[in-house]
Amino acid sequence: MVDPTGLTAARTFTLPDKAGTFALLQDGLATYLSTTTYGAGAVVIGSDGNYYQCIASTTGNDPTTDAYTYWKLWFVAANVSLAVGTSSRFTTIANALLFCRDCEVAPTNSVTLALASQTFANTAVTINGPQSGSLIINGSSTILTVAASATCITVAADNVRLTVSNLTINGTTINGQTGINQTGRSRTTITACTIENLTTGAQIGDGELNTSGTISITGCTIGVRTYGPGFFFSSNTGLSISACGAGIDLTAGMGHVQLFGGLITYCTSAAVSAAYGGEALLQAVQFYGNSQVVLSQQGAKVTVAACTYPLTAVNVGNTALFSPPLGIVSNYGALVSGPGFNGMTAYDAFIDTTSTNITAHTPTWGPAWSIVGGTGQISGNALIQAGASSGNTICYMNLGKGDYTISCDFTAPASGSWAGEIWTRLGTGTINQNGYQVAYDTNTGKVTLQKFVSNAATVLGTAYTFSWAASATHTLTVIMLGSSITVQLDGTTIITATDSTYANTLLSAGCGWYYLGSGSYTAYPKLTNFRAL
């Protein structure tokens, strides 16, 4: 409807139609005038350059300040921001969404819902528009709470580029809630958000879900679920999925995931669980503290590449890595493939039945254990001394190579004098015969690197004045590269040395302990998270 007064000069815009193509719109429409009466269906140009359609007859109600009483957005030719909050233009998110639901947005422009710094209680909104283009829901220390069995944000529309940023979605207590549920063929990006305490943090059954910036999904039964043609893509080191049941779930049928970077930690079921044809590619992701890394079943396929455990962190590890094991089709046609964890040759979290002898224990990942000089057993997810011994006890495995990084976490006993040891390029079968030893000595507070040749020791380097409190845990790391040897304590380099005696000639490595006191030899460290890269 064109009012005969106040015509503006003709202008040309590119307008997306319902099929997603673009047509030219010749602008002969009137600029809004406060003295004109407009009937339902009339289209005007607001003072902000955007097009508005009348939804109820009105005079003197400016569309640029209306809150879906008389006007709605029709075409966005310039970026528009809609304030939402208790004292704002729109008092509810739902009303602001209705205002822009039926509009088209020019390709370079956007509609922003600017949420106030407040809590929006029992939020449950559905995005059915704009009909195409960019929609931004941007908070400012904003909290959206979710009632039991409700979904906070449902993305039902197709062809929308949605960004959700700078807010927290909180279910308070898990009770059937979902944070974001996308069923339309749109693209949603979550940035600088926290999603917590929900049954499902984010769920995507169609279209694409992305992340950017710092994202925390925590305390949910399922962090992110994909199914059907839904696709979860994240190339974002700021993504953290933690303390969920399953970090990522692809068990509802199909679903696709590609992760490059980020962390999935302390999930009680599995970091990634897939079934019924679900497919996931996980690259350069850090996994630790999960009960399992990947559980693949019923025809699912998960590929793992260049993922790591942080070598310098204490008390990290996983109960298990992959089910089925890498490269083996099992669990009803499922597969976990790829080079595994950043070329990791061996890893052991020492998870087994209490009192299991180390030689009867199967490592989490890698070759079998052997032992010389004493006895070792599993207890409380740790390797401990099984009986009295006043000399070295060395647990070792053949890694098939001489260049590697060895790391292990040592927890001091409550009292007593002891030494924790890492052995590299070890000549096997005879205690102390040949190889390199790194040991921490509680009597002297020093770390020593020694070379053994036919049971004769030569000191290659010493670092002093390190305090290791009773019951405290620290990480020793030894890096072997040709004739170069580097020793680290909790990730800090403390010794470097050069020695070519055993450069790539002895292939075993391991860990152990030495009792330094007298009397009953009962004060030994606990060893956890043995890693070999």
C-alpha positions as a printed NumPy array, in Angstrom:
array([[  0.   ,   0.   ,   0.   ],
       [  1.496,   3.352,  -1.048],
       [  0.356,   6.534,   0.652],
       [  0.046,   9.438,  -1.844],
       [  1.974,  11.767,   0.459],
       [  5.634,  11.821,   1.379],
       [  6.952,   9.598,  -1.432],
       [ 10.669,   9.158,  -1.345],
       [ 12.879,   8.959,  -4.38 ],
       [ 12.926,   5.538,  -6.003],
       [ 15.669,   3.216,  -4.721],
       [ 16.649,  -0.359,  -5.587],
       [ 17.242,  -3.149,  -3.039],
       [ 18.08 ,  -6.816,  -3.353],
       [ 15.323,  -8.749,  -1.614],
       [ 15.552, -12.487,  -0.832],
       [ 12.404, -14.354,  -1.768],
       [ 11.006, -17.451,  -0.047],
       [ 12.967, -19.757,  -2.35 ],
       [ 16.233, -18.261,  -1.19 ],
       [ 16.925, -16.426,  -4.464],
       [ 17.184, -12.656,  -4.736],
       [ 15.015, -10.242,  -6.697],
       [ 15.183,  -6.486,  -7.219],
       [ 12.719,  -4.401,  -5.214],
       [ 11.96 ,  -1.009,  -6.687],
       [ 11.358,   1.345,  -3.77 ],
       [  8.483,   3.686,  -4.365],
       [  7.219,   3.327,  -0.804],
       [  6.416,   6.156,   1.562],
       [  8.513,   7.204,   4.492],
       [  6.558,   6.864,   7.729],
       [  4.674,  10.013,   8.771],
       [  3.195,  10.424,  12.236],
       [  0.149,  12.263,  10.842],
       [ -0.883,   9.51 ,   8.441],
       [ -3.312,   6.743,   9.301],
       [ -2.041,   3.351,   8.16 ],
       [ -4.173,   0.261,   7.717],
       [ -3.168,  -3.353,   8.205],
       [ -0.871,  -4.446,   5.398],
       [  0.599,  -1.005,   4.672],
       [  4.376,  -0.951,   4.183],
       [  6.472,   2.106,   5.059],
       [ 10.106,   3.04 ,   5.38 ],
       [ 11.13 ,   3.895,   8.924],
       [ 13.547,   6.614,   9.934],
       [ 16.212,   3.908,  10.311],
       [ 15.93 ,   2.943,   6.616],
       [ 14.17 ,  -0.367,   7.293],
       [ 10.783,  -1.462,   5.956],
       [  7.87 ,  -2.07 ,   8.309],
       [  4.43 ,  -3.57 ,   7.729],
       [  1.354,  -2.426,   9.628],
       [ -0.49 ,  -5.183,  11.539],
       [ -3.259,  -3.031,  13.081],
       [ -4.649,   0.341,  11.988],
       [ -2.698,   3.144,  13.622],
       [ -1.87 ,   6.821,  13.605],
       [  1.173,   8.315,  15.303],
       [  2.837,   5.074,  16.417],
       [  6.381,   5.074,  15.049],
       [  7.392,   1.616,  13.732],
       [ 10.989,   2.134,  14.903],
       [  9.798,   2.234,  18.522],
       [  6.785,  -0.081,  18.28 ],
       [  6.872,  -3.422,  20.114],
       [  4.701,  -5.585,  17.852],
       [  1.517,  -3.719,  18.676],
       [  0.95 ,  -1.978,  15.329],
       [  4.009,  -2.85 ,  13.255],
       [  6.401,  -5.641,  12.38 ],
       [  9.653,  -5.719,  10.439],
       [  9.153,  -6.421,   6.734],
       [ 12.596,  -5.942,   5.143],
       [ 15.901,  -5.151,   6.871],
       [ 17.923,  -2.805,   4.673],
       [ 20.071,  -1.55 ,   7.578],
       [ 21.223,  -3.298,  10.744],
       [ 18.572,  -3.098,  13.441],
       [ 18.884,  -3.686,  17.201],
       [ 15.85 ,  -4.527,  19.343],
       [ 16.3  ,  -3.912,  23.082],
       [ 14.763,  -6.644,  25.238],
       [ 14.33 ,  -6.502,  29.005],
       [ 12.095,  -5.493,  31.872],
       [ 12.513,  -1.763,  31.143],
       [ 13.219,  -2.042,  27.416],
       [ 11.289,  -1.622,  24.178],
       [ 10.41 ,  -5.335,  24.214],
       [  9.713,  -6.871,  27.611],
       [  9.954, -10.469,  26.389],
       [ 12.216, -12.314,  23.97 ],
       [  9.159, -13.968,  22.425],
       [  7.609, -10.623,  21.468],
       [ 10.826,  -9.387,  19.884],
       [ 11.005, -12.599,  17.845],
       [  7.425, -12.104,  16.626],
       [  8.328,  -8.567,  15.544],
       [ 11.041,  -9.849,  13.184],
       [  9.623, -13.299,  12.374],
       [  8.207, -12.526,   8.915],
       [ 10.881, -10.173,   7.625],
       [ 13.609, -10.711,   5.059],
       [ 17.126,  -9.575,   5.938],
       [ 19.517,  -8.252,   3.294],
       [ 22.635, -10.441,   2.978],
       [ 25.02 ,  -7.981,   4.642],
       [ 22.66 ,  -6.915,   7.437],
       [ 21.268,  -8.414,  10.638],
       [ 18.589,  -8.198,  13.302],
       [ 19.967,  -8.154,  16.853],
       [ 17.973,  -8.902,  19.987],
       [ 19.982,  -6.996,  22.608],
       [ 19.11 ,  -8.692,  25.898],
       [ 19.395,  -6.688,  29.096],
       [ 21.692,  -7.682,  31.952],
       [ 19.071,  -9.622,  33.866],
       [ 17.596, -13.091,  34.387],
       [ 14.85 , -14.149,  31.996],
       [ 13.026, -16.811,  33.998],
       [ 11.531, -19.948,  32.441],
       [ 12.651, -19.027,  28.947],
       [ 11.059, -21.104,  26.172],
       [ 11.082, -19.397,  22.77 ],
       [ 10.812, -20.648,  19.197],
       [ 12.638, -19.025,  16.301],
       [ 10.426, -19.16 ,  13.204],
       [ 12.17 , -16.313,  11.402],
       [ 13.449, -14.091,   9.936],
       [ 12.53 , -15.867,   6.719],
       [ 16.147, -15.559,   5.642],
       [ 19.243, -13.724,   6.805],
       [ 21.086, -13.077,  10.042],
       [ 19.565, -13.038,  13.548],
       [ 21.708, -12.31 ,  16.612],
       [ 20.611, -12.939,  20.2  ],
       [ 23.195, -11.074,  22.247],
       [ 23.269, -10.934,  26.022],
       [ 25.099,  -8.814,  28.552],
       [ 25.706, -10.953,  31.636],
       [ 22.276, -12.343,  30.765],
       [ 20.874, -15.543,  32.275],
       [ 18.119, -17.597,  30.676],
       [ 16.658, -20.144,  33.086],
       [ 14.831, -23.203,  31.773],
       [ 11.84 , -24.846,  33.421],
       [ 11.473, -28.606,  33.775],
       [ 10.86 , -30.454,  30.49 ],
       [ 11.164, -27.201,  28.509],
       [ 13.467, -26.103,  25.698],
       [ 15.076, -22.693,  26.079],
       [ 15.612, -21.886,  22.373],
       [ 14.041, -23.91 ,  19.558],
       [ 15.341, -23.11 ,  16.078],
       [ 12.512, -24.229,  13.793],
       [ 13.103, -21.874,  10.855],
       [ 15.064, -22.664,   7.695],
       [ 17.624, -20.339,   6.099],
       [ 18.444, -18.378,   9.264],
       [ 21.995, -17.555,  10.301],
       [ 21.557, -17.45 ,  14.081],
       [ 24.204, -16.282,  16.544],
       [ 23.672, -16.77 ,  20.289],
       [ 26.262, -14.874,  22.311],
       [ 27.244, -13.591,  25.746],
       [ 24.672, -15.343,  27.884],
       [ 24.127, -18.283,  30.225],
       [ 21.463, -20.95 ,  29.73 ],
       [ 20.876, -22.629,  33.084],
       [ 18.501, -25.412,  34.052],
       [ 19.496, -25.17 ,  37.743],
       [ 18.514, -28.814,  38.356],
       [ 18.483, -31.383,  35.555],
       [ 14.858, -32.228,  34.797],
       [ 14.195, -32.896,  31.118],
       [ 15.382, -29.524,  29.804],
       [ 17.174, -28.701,  26.554],
       [ 19.254, -25.573,  26.035],
       [ 19.18 , -25.175,  22.242],
       [ 17.235, -27.493,  19.927],
       [ 17.609, -26.968,  16.19 ],
       [ 15.12 , -28.723,  13.925],
       [ 15.211, -26.28 ,  10.993],
       [ 17.765, -26.208,   8.22 ],
       [ 19.593, -23.171,   9.563],
       [ 23.085, -22.411,  10.831],
       [ 23.505, -21.598,  14.517],
       [ 26.718, -20.279,  16.072],
       [ 27.186, -20.195,  19.847],
       [ 29.838, -17.787,  21.086],
       [ 30.934, -16.67 ,  24.567],
       [ 28.183, -18.677,  26.263],
       [ 27.744, -21.045,  29.196],
       [ 25.195, -23.86 ,  28.958],
       [ 24.764, -25.745,  32.208],
       [ 22.656, -28.1  ,  34.312],
       [ 20.356, -29.392,  31.578],
       [ 19.354, -32.789,  30.284],
       [ 20.729, -31.812,  26.86 ],
       [ 22.91 , -28.756,  26.384],
       [ 22.447, -28.427,  22.623],
       [ 20.676, -30.699,  20.159],
       [ 20.759, -30.513,  16.384],
       [ 18.584, -32.624,  14.119],
       [ 18.991, -30.542,  10.958],
       [ 21.231, -27.779,   9.681],
       [ 24.515, -26.899,  11.376],
       [ 25.689, -25.926,  14.859],
       [ 29.024, -24.1  ,  15.306],
       [ 30.953, -22.594,  18.207],
       [ 33.4  , -19.717,  18.524],
       [ 35.124, -17.993,  21.407],
       [ 34.929, -19.304,  24.95 ],
       [ 32.142, -21.869,  25.255],
       [ 31.401, -23.924,  28.376],
       [ 28.882, -26.769,  28.319],
       [ 28.893, -28.322,  31.757],
       [ 26.851, -30.386,  34.185],
       [ 24.47 , -31.76 ,  31.538],
       [ 23.348, -35.337,  31.013],
       [ 24.36 , -34.876,  27.359],
       [ 26.558, -31.979,  26.285],
       [ 25.781, -31.916,  22.545],
       [ 23.549, -34.359,  20.656],
       [ 23.328, -34.704,  16.871],
       [ 21.01 , -36.945,  14.884],
       [ 19.611, -37.315,  11.373],
       [ 21.163, -34.748,   8.996],
       [ 22.224, -32.558,  11.929],
       [ 25.888, -31.456,  11.832],
       [ 27.963, -30.168,  14.764],
       [ 31.127, -28.416,  13.6  ],
       [ 33.635, -26.684,  15.854],
       [ 37.124, -25.446,  15.039],
       [ 37.574, -23.717,  18.351],
       [ 40.158, -24.249,  21.081],
       [ 37.867, -22.309,  23.427],
       [ 35.235, -25.069,  23.463],
       [ 34.974, -26.939,  26.774],
       [ 32.498, -29.752,  27.432],
       [ 32.908, -30.951,  31.002],
       [ 31.285, -32.922,  33.808],
       [ 28.516, -34.271,  31.585],
       [ 27.251, -37.822,  31.275],
       [ 28.172, -38.008,  27.59 ],
       [ 30.109, -35.084,  26.147],
       [ 28.919, -35.636,  22.578],
       [ 26.127, -38.057,  21.734],
       [ 25.428, -39.537,  18.297],
       [ 23.297, -42.476,  19.426],
       [ 19.873, -41.272,  18.233],
       [ 20.517, -42.285,  14.616],
       [ 22.978, -40.838,  12.099],
       [ 24.287, -37.408,  13.11 ],
       [ 27.636, -35.903,  12.14 ],
       [ 30.366, -34.222,  14.203],
       [ 33.68 , -32.586,  13.3  ],
       [ 35.759, -31.158,  16.144],
       [ 39.11 , -29.454,  15.693],
       [ 40.496, -28.402,  19.07 ],
       [ 38.809, -27.895,  22.424],
       [ 38.454, -30.   ,  25.557],
       [ 36.094, -32.78 ,  26.63 ],
       [ 36.727, -33.646,  30.27 ],
       [ 35.349, -35.544,  33.269],
       [ 32.369, -37.098,  31.479],
       [ 30.967, -39.988,  33.49 ],
       [ 29.682, -42.085,  30.572],
       [ 31.935, -41.296,  27.613],
       [ 33.474, -38.23 ,  26.041],
       [ 31.967, -39.301,  22.709],
       [ 29.24 , -41.923,  22.296],
       [ 28.067, -42.944,  18.818],
       [ 25.667, -45.532,  17.395],
       [ 23.295, -46.274,  14.497],
       [ 25.43 , -44.811,  11.74 ],
       [ 26.651, -41.701,  13.558],
       [ 29.987, -40.352,  12.307],
       [ 32.52 , -38.163,  14.123],
       [ 35.968, -36.754,  13.339],
       [ 37.902, -35.646,  16.427],
       [ 41.171, -33.838,  15.81 ],
       [ 43.509, -32.085,  18.261],
       [ 40.967, -32.437,  21.077],
       [ 42.169, -32.776,  24.682],
       [ 40.496, -35.595,  26.606],
       [ 41.112, -36.234,  30.28 ],
       [ 39.251, -37.417,  33.341],
       [ 36.555, -39.18 ,  31.278],
       [ 35.347, -42.664,  32.159],
       [ 35.876, -43.499,  28.47 ],
       [ 37.011, -41.512,  25.464],
       [ 35.032, -43.097,  22.615],
       [ 32.221, -45.652,  22.729],
       [ 31.219, -46.656,  19.198],
       [ 28.378, -49.112,  18.563],
       [ 25.866, -50.327,  15.948],
       [ 27.568, -49.206,  12.745],
       [ 28.938, -45.888,  13.998],
       [ 32.351, -44.633,  12.904],
       [ 34.58 , -42.327,  14.943],
       [ 37.975, -41.105,  13.707],
       [ 40.514, -39.812,  16.223],
       [ 43.637, -37.908,  15.166],
       [ 46.263, -35.843,  17.002],
       [ 44.27 , -35.773,  20.243],
       [ 46.186, -35.568,  23.509],
       [ 46.294, -35.968,  27.215],
       [ 48.07 , -32.942,  28.745],
       [ 51.459, -34.394,  29.652],
       [ 52.285, -31.759,  32.25 ],
       [ 49.039, -31.934,  34.218],
       [ 48.798, -33.987,  37.366],
       [ 46.032, -36.447,  38.107],
       [ 44.854, -36.735,  34.528],
       [ 43.845, -39.845,  32.681],
       [ 41.041, -42.02 ,  31.458],
       [ 39.606, -45.285,  32.683],
       [ 39.634, -46.507,  29.091],
       [ 40.353, -45.145,  25.66 ],
       [ 38.393, -46.704,  22.824],
       [ 35.637, -49.266,  22.507],
       [ 36.168, -51.061,  20.222],
       [ 39.987, -50.763,  20.152],
       [ 41.491, -48.723,  17.312],
       [ 41.078, -50.31 ,  13.905],
       [ 38.914, -53.231,  15.037],
       [ 35.35 , -53.567,  13.767],
       [ 33.26 , -54.691,  16.737],
       [ 30.267, -53.668,  18.874],
       [ 27.878, -54.667,  16.049],
       [ 29.789, -53.18 ,  13.142],
       [ 31.208, -50.093,  14.842],
       [ 34.705, -48.713,  14.264],
       [ 37.134, -46.304,  15.911],
       [ 39.911, -45.421,  13.477],
       [ 42.867, -43.093,  13.131],
       [ 46.329, -42.626,  14.598],
       [ 44.971, -42.261,  18.111],
       [ 46.292, -39.831,  20.652],
       [ 49.001, -37.745,  19.067],
       [ 51.164, -40.751,  18.262],
       [ 50.89 , -42.05 ,  21.817],
       [ 52.804, -45.315,  22.065],
       [ 51.573, -46.263,  25.522],
       [ 49.281, -45.008,  28.24 ],
       [ 48.209, -46.609,  31.493],
       [ 45.858, -45.199,  34.118],
       [ 46.42 , -48.399,  36.175],
       [ 42.718, -49.224,  36.334],
       [ 42.255, -52.823,  37.456],
       [ 41.129, -55.051,  40.278],
       [ 42.948, -54.265,  43.517],
       [ 46.012, -56.49 ,  44.113],
       [ 46.406, -57.357,  40.423],
       [ 50.108, -57.907,  39.757],
       [ 51.535, -55.437,  37.252],
       [ 52.602, -58.251,  34.926],
       [ 49.022, -59.595,  34.889],
       [ 47.565, -56.149,  34.238],
       [ 46.712, -54.993,  30.694],
       [ 47.729, -51.371,  30.08 ],
       [ 45.051, -48.948,  28.952],
       [ 47.023, -48.599,  25.731],
       [ 50.327, -50.113,  24.654],
       [ 52.562, -53.172,  25.202],
       [ 52.654, -55.463,  28.225],
       [ 54.472, -54.689,  31.465],
       [ 57.524, -56.51 ,  32.836],
       [ 59.162, -55.98 ,  36.232],
       [ 62.592, -56.417,  37.853],
       [ 63.884, -55.808,  41.357],
       [ 60.678, -56.02 ,  43.349],
       [ 56.924, -56.453,  43.085],
       [ 54.23 , -54.058,  41.892],
       [ 50.453, -54.216,  41.986],
       [ 47.347, -52.162,  41.207],
       [ 45.52 , -50.429,  44.057],
       [ 43.064, -47.534,  43.913],
       [ 43.818, -46.698,  40.263],
       [ 47.535, -46.53 ,  40.967],
       [ 50.668, -48.674,  40.751],
       [ 52.175, -49.39 ,  44.182],
       [ 54.823, -51.579,  45.796],
       [ 53.388, -55.019,  46.624],
       [ 55.852, -55.956,  49.345],
       [ 58.975, -54.928,  51.24 ],
       [ 61.972, -54.106,  49.064],
       [ 65.019, -51.996,  49.857],
       [ 66.302, -51.526,  46.288],
       [ 65.054, -50.377,  42.924],
       [ 61.788, -51.683,  41.55 ],
       [ 61.417, -51.073,  37.817],
       [ 58.238, -51.683,  35.798],
       [ 58.994, -51.407,  32.087],
       [ 57.674, -52.1  ,  28.586],
       [ 59.266, -52.382,  25.139],
       [ 58.173, -49.338,  23.121],
       [ 59.815, -50.404,  19.87 ],
       [ 61.756, -47.148,  19.541],
       [ 64.362, -45.134,  21.407],
       [ 63.085, -41.589,  20.837],
       [ 60.07 , -40.814,  23.001],
       [ 58.648, -38.708,  25.808],
       [ 57.978, -40.558,  29.067],
       [ 55.811, -39.023,  31.771],
       [ 54.358, -40.3  ,  35.034],
       [ 52.576, -38.808,  38.054],
       [ 54.051, -39.624,  41.475],
       [ 52.135, -39.169,  44.743],
       [ 54.327, -39.059,  47.835],
       [ 53.603, -41.371,  50.785],
       [ 52.31 , -39.807,  53.988],
       [ 55.747, -40.261,  55.576],
       [ 59.151, -41.805,  54.977],
       [ 62.056, -41.362,  52.601],
       [ 61.703, -42.583,  49.034],
       [ 62.667, -41.939,  45.426],
       [ 60.397, -41.967,  42.373],
       [ 62.048, -43.008,  39.119],
       [ 61.637, -42.974,  35.354],
       [ 63.878, -45.274,  33.309],
       [ 64.583, -44.78 ,  29.592],
       [ 66.491, -46.765,  26.943],
       [ 66.562, -49.551,  29.423],
       [ 68.512, -52.777,  29.011],
       [ 65.95 , -55.291,  30.206],
       [ 66.141, -58.29 ,  32.465],
       [ 68.8  , -57.214,  34.964],
       [ 68.284, -54.484,  37.525],
       [ 70.289, -51.266,  36.919],
       [ 72.304, -52.939,  34.169],
       [ 72.115, -50.417,  31.301],
       [ 70.032, -47.311,  30.57 ],
       [ 69.156, -43.867,  31.921],
       [ 67.529, -43.163,  35.275],
       [ 65.765, -39.984,  36.454],
       [ 65.012, -40.006,  40.183],
       [ 63.594, -37.614,  42.743],
       [ 65.162, -38.063,  46.211],
       [ 63.2  , -36.893,  49.273],
       [ 66.314, -36.974,  51.458],
       [ 68.14 , -34.374,  49.383],
       [ 65.298, -32.601,  47.557],
       [ 67.031, -33.076,  44.232],
       [ 66.311, -34.633,  40.858],
       [ 69.185, -36.586,  39.331],
       [ 69.776, -37.882,  35.798],
       [ 72.143, -40.861,  35.71 ],
       [ 73.504, -43.214,  33.059],
       [ 74.029, -46.877,  33.946],
       [ 76.59 , -48.997,  32.096],
       [ 76.924, -52.546,  33.405],
       [ 75.484, -51.422,  36.736],
       [ 77.932, -48.499,  37.106],
       [ 76.272, -45.081,  37.431],
       [ 77.46 , -41.769,  35.965],
       [ 75.651, -38.555,  36.9  ],
       [ 74.69 , -36.529,  33.798],
       [ 72.773, -33.758,  35.537],
       [ 71.314, -32.686,  38.882],
       [ 68.649, -30.169,  39.888],
       [ 68.38 , -29.118,  43.547],
       [ 65.989, -27.626,  46.114],
       [ 62.694, -29.2  ,  45.131],
       [ 60.229, -29.75 ,  47.952],
       [ 57.83 , -32.665,  47.592],
       [ 55.308, -32.563,  50.436],
       [ 53.783, -35.682,  51.93 ],
       [ 50.824, -36.966,  49.866],
       [ 51.452, -34.353,  47.143],
       [ 51.398, -35.315,  43.456],
       [ 53.908, -34.106,  40.863],
       [ 54.754, -35.1  ,  37.305],
       [ 58.187, -36.203,  36.091],
       [ 58.784, -36.102,  32.343],
       [ 61.816, -37.292,  30.354],
       [ 62.248, -36.404,  26.671],
       [ 64.655, -38.6  ,  24.675],
       [ 65.637, -37.331,  21.21 ],
       [ 68.801, -38.774,  19.707],
       [ 71.617, -37.864,  22.074],
       [ 69.568, -35.091,  23.714],
       [ 67.921, -35.709,  27.109],
       [ 65.515, -33.24 ,  28.761],
       [ 64.022, -33.646,  32.246],
       [ 60.933, -31.728,  33.385],
       [ 59.161, -31.416,  36.721],
       [ 55.511, -30.347,  36.389],
       [ 56.224, -29.119,  32.865],
       [ 59.258, -26.982,  33.76 ],
       [ 62.621, -28.026,  32.323],
       [ 65.114, -28.628,  35.129],
       [ 67.876, -30.727,  33.497],
       [ 69.282, -30.943,  29.972],
       [ 72.09 , -33.272,  28.956],
       [ 73.739, -34.806,  25.915],
       [ 74.809, -38.451,  25.815],
       [ 75.006, -40.809,  22.834],
       [ 75.776, -44.069,  24.655],
       [ 72.34 , -45.556,  24.075],
       [ 71.01 , -43.326,  21.277],
       [ 68.22 , -45.44 ,  19.739],
       [ 69.835, -48.74 ,  20.729],
       [ 67.724, -49.721,  23.762],
       [ 63.969, -49.571,  23.252],
       [ 62.359, -50.125,  26.666],
       [ 61.202, -47.549,  29.193],
       [ 59.365, -47.577,  32.481],
       [ 58.873, -46.219,  35.963],
       [ 59.585, -47.314,  39.506],
       [ 60.717, -46.405,  43.009],
       [ 63.443, -46.856,  45.601],
       [ 63.086, -46.942,  49.391],
       [ 65.699, -44.709,  51.056],
       [ 64.928, -45.324,  54.719],
       [ 65.593, -48.131,  57.148],
       [ 63.514, -50.649,  59.042],
       [ 60.245, -51.786,  57.465],
       [ 60.284, -50.823,  53.819],
       [ 56.697, -49.623,  53.541],
       [ 56.919, -45.971,  52.44 ],
       [ 56.536, -45.981,  48.666],
       [ 55.009, -43.51 ,  46.209],
       [ 51.846, -44.161,  44.217],
       [ 52.311, -43.993,  40.449],
       [ 49.49 , -42.901,  38.134],
       [ 49.076, -42.023,  34.459],
       [ 52.131, -43.492,  32.776],
       [ 52.429, -42.012,  29.288],
       [ 54.778, -42.661,  26.394],
       [ 54.701, -40.5  ,  23.277]])
